[in-house]
């Protein structure tokens, strides 16, 4: 299956958007299914950084560890799941708009199922994310534009 991809324009500089969205501790503030986030270790964010995100998938709360593969401030990042039944693959890009005081954020998400996740991905995860991603991006836009 192809990745789920959505974009949103935000009235904030690319540096501001990048700093906020790549700080995993903010996920529950703008993503509907993110319950909690816990870093693995205490090193600053960088390639190889890991964090555990507990997400509500259907009626269950499922922890999954994500690892940062690429981090190119303030333009793009990539991370992927390394454990759990549902392993996400997330790519984010940020383009400056106009005079650089606005940004276009594009998120691309794909999933790999393991064990029970092979059933969850097509039946629950993809339909849930397809509905939630546009709302999550609008939540992010509201949060960032309100704080700016």
Secondary structure, 3 states (H helix, E strand, C coil): CCCEEEEEEECCCHHHHHHHHCCHHHHHHHCCCEEEEEEECCCCCCCCCEEEEEEEECCEEEEEEEEEEEEECCCEEEEEECCCCEEEEEEEEEEEECCCCEEEEEEEEEEEECCCHHHHHHHHHHHHHHHHHHHHHHHHHHHHHHHC
